[in-house]
Amino acid sequence: MLNLIGVHECKMDAKGRISLPAALKKQLAPAMDEAFVLKRSVFSKCLELYPMQKWNEVMGKVNTLNRFVKKNNDFIRLFTAGLKLVELDGATRVGISPDLKSFANLSREVVLSAHNGIVEIWDKLAYEHAVNVDGDDFGLLAEEVMGRINPSQNELP
C-alpha cells in the first residue's frame, strides 16, 4: 500500500492538466504504470485521485453492499457519480474533465494534498479555508476522533 504524504501547490494549465510535483511522483512511482481513478469527494468540494490498488480496496468494501437495499444502491450511485479512469500523460500530468473541474470549483491555483493512499485536488483558496481552523477547535476534534483509540495503540514513537 502506498503511504502518500505532503501538500503541494500547483498550477492547472488551460487544458485542465496538472503536473505532478517531483516529490509526489517519487511516492507514486510504484503505481505510475497503472491507471488512476479521479472522483468527487464525499465530504468536501475537492477531487480525489486514487491509485488503482487503493481504488480496488475501496471498491472491495463498496461491493459488499446489497444493491437490493435502496439506501445502498443510492449510495453506490452517488459515490461513483462522475468518476473517471485517468492515465498520466508523458509529462506526468493528470487531466481534469470539465465536469469534475466545475464540481471542485478549480481555478488555475490548486493544492494537491496527499494522505491515506490518495491525493485530494483542491482549489487553493478552498483548501486554505478548509484547513484554517482555530487551534482550540482542532484540539477538540483531535480529542474526539483520536481519544477513542485504545491507549496502547495511540502511543507515538
C-alpha positions as CSV (number, residue, x, y, z in Angstrom):
1,M,0.0,0.0,0.0
2,L,1.2,3.5,-0.9
3,N,1.8,5.8,2.1
4,L,1.3,9.2,0.4
5,I,2.2,12.4,2.3
6,G,2.6,16.0,1.5
7,V,0.8,19.2,0.4
8,H,1.9,20.6,-2.9
9,E,0.8,23.9,-4.6
10,C,0.5,23.5,-8.3
11,K,-0.9,25.3,-11.4
12,M,-3.5,23.9,-13.7
13,D,-3.0,24.7,-17.4
14,A,-5.6,26.0,-19.8
15,K,-6.5,22.4,-20.8
16,G,-7.2,21.3,-17.3
17,R,-4.0,19.4,-16.7
18,I,-1.9,19.4,-13.5
19,S,1.7,18.3,-13.5
20,L,2.5,16.2,-10.5
21,P,5.3,17.6,-8.4
22,A,8.6,15.6,-8.2
23,A,8.1,14.6,-4.6
24,L,4.6,13.2,-5.3
25,K,5.8,11.4,-8.5
26,K,8.5,9.7,-6.4
27,Q,5.9,8.4,-3.9
28,L,3.6,7.3,-6.7
29,A,6.3,5.5,-8.7
30,P,5.0,2.0,-7.9
31,A,1.6,2.9,-9.3
32,M,2.6,5.0,-12.3
33,D,2.2,2.2,-14.9
34,E,-1.5,1.7,-13.9
35,A,-4.5,4.0,-14.4
36,F,-5.9,6.1,-11.6
37,V,-9.4,6.9,-10.6
38,L,-10.5,10.5,-10.3
39,K,-13.7,11.2,-8.4
40,R,-15.6,13.8,-6.4
41,S,-15.0,13.8,-2.7
42,V,-17.9,12.7,-0.5
43,F,-17.4,15.4,2.2
44,S,-15.7,18.3,0.5
45,K,-15.7,20.3,-2.7
46,C,-12.5,18.7,-3.9
47,L,-11.5,15.8,-6.1
48,E,-9.8,12.5,-5.0
49,L,-7.1,10.8,-7.1
50,Y,-6.9,7.1,-6.3
51,P,-4.0,4.8,-7.4
52,M,-5.7,1.7,-8.9
53,Q,-4.7,-0.5,-6.0
54,K,-6.3,1.8,-3.4
55,W,-9.4,2.2,-5.6
56,N,-9.8,-1.6,-5.7
57,E,-9.5,-1.8,-1.9
58,V,-12.3,0.9,-1.5
59,M,-14.5,-0.8,-4.1
60,G,-14.0,-4.1,-2.4
61,K,-15.8,-2.6,0.6
62,V,-18.4,-0.9,-1.5
63,N,-19.1,-4.1,-3.4
64,T,-20.1,-5.9,-0.2
65,L,-23.2,-3.7,0.0
66,N,-26.5,-5.3,-1.0
67,R,-27.7,-3.4,-4.1
68,F,-31.3,-4.5,-3.4
69,V,-31.4,-2.2,-0.4
70,K,-32.3,1.2,-1.8
71,K,-30.0,3.2,0.5
72,N,-27.1,1.1,-0.5
73,N,-27.9,1.5,-4.2
74,D,-28.3,5.2,-3.8
75,F,-25.0,5.5,-2.0
76,I,-23.2,3.5,-4.7
77,R,-24.6,5.7,-7.4
78,L,-23.7,8.9,-5.6
79,F,-20.2,7.6,-4.6
80,T,-19.3,6.7,-8.1
81,A,-21.0,9.6,-9.9
82,G,-18.7,11.4,-12.2
83,L,-15.7,9.2,-11.6
84,K,-13.2,9.0,-14.4
85,L,-10.4,6.5,-15.2
86,V,-7.4,8.6,-16.0
87,E,-3.8,7.9,-17.0
88,L,-0.9,10.2,-16.5
89,D,0.4,11.6,-19.8
90,G,4.1,11.5,-20.9
91,A,4.8,14.6,-18.8
92,T,3.2,13.0,-15.7
93,R,0.2,15.3,-15.9
94,V,-3.3,14.4,-14.8
95,G,-6.2,15.8,-16.9
96,I,-9.2,17.1,-15.1
97,S,-12.5,16.8,-17.0
98,P,-14.7,19.9,-17.2
99,D,-17.5,18.4,-15.0
100,L,-15.0,17.5,-12.2
101,K,-13.3,20.8,-12.5
102,S,-16.7,22.5,-12.1
103,F,-17.6,20.3,-9.1
104,A,-14.5,21.3,-7.2
105,N,-14.5,24.9,-8.4
106,L,-10.9,24.5,-9.5
107,S,-9.1,27.6,-10.8
108,R,-5.5,27.9,-12.0
109,E,-4.1,27.7,-8.5
110,V,-4.6,24.2,-7.0
111,V,-3.3,22.2,-4.0
112,L,-2.6,18.5,-4.0
113,S,-2.9,17.1,-0.5
114,A,-1.7,13.5,-0.2
115,H,-2.8,11.2,2.6
116,N,-4.2,7.8,3.3
117,G,-3.2,6.5,-0.1
118,I,-5.0,9.1,-2.1
119,V,-4.4,12.7,-3.4
120,E,-7.0,15.3,-2.9
121,I,-7.1,18.1,-5.5
122,W,-8.4,21.4,-4.1
123,D,-8.8,24.9,-5.4
124,K,-6.1,26.7,-3.4
125,L,-8.4,29.2,-1.7
126,A,-10.9,26.5,-0.8
127,Y,-8.1,24.4,0.7
128,E,-6.8,27.3,2.7
129,H,-10.3,27.9,4.0
130,A,-10.7,24.2,4.9
131,V,-7.5,23.9,6.9
132,N,-7.7,27.4,8.5
133,V,-9.4,26.3,11.7
134,D,-9.0,27.6,15.2
135,G,-6.4,25.7,17.2
136,D,-8.9,25.0,20.0
137,D,-11.4,23.6,17.5
138,F,-8.8,21.3,16.1
139,G,-7.8,20.2,19.6
140,L,-11.4,19.3,20.4
141,L,-11.7,17.4,17.1
142,A,-8.5,15.5,17.7
143,E,-9.6,14.6,21.2
144,E,-13.0,13.4,19.9
145,V,-11.6,11.4,17.0
146,M,-8.3,10.1,18.4
147,G,-9.2,10.0,22.0
148,R,-11.4,6.9,21.4
149,I,-8.4,4.8,20.3
150,N,-7.1,2.3,22.8
151,P,-4.2,4.0,24.6
152,S,-1.8,1.1,23.8
153,Q,-2.5,1.7,20.1
154,N,-2.2,5.5,20.5
155,E,1.3,5.8,21.6
156,L,3.6,7.9,19.5
157,P,7.1,6.7,18.7
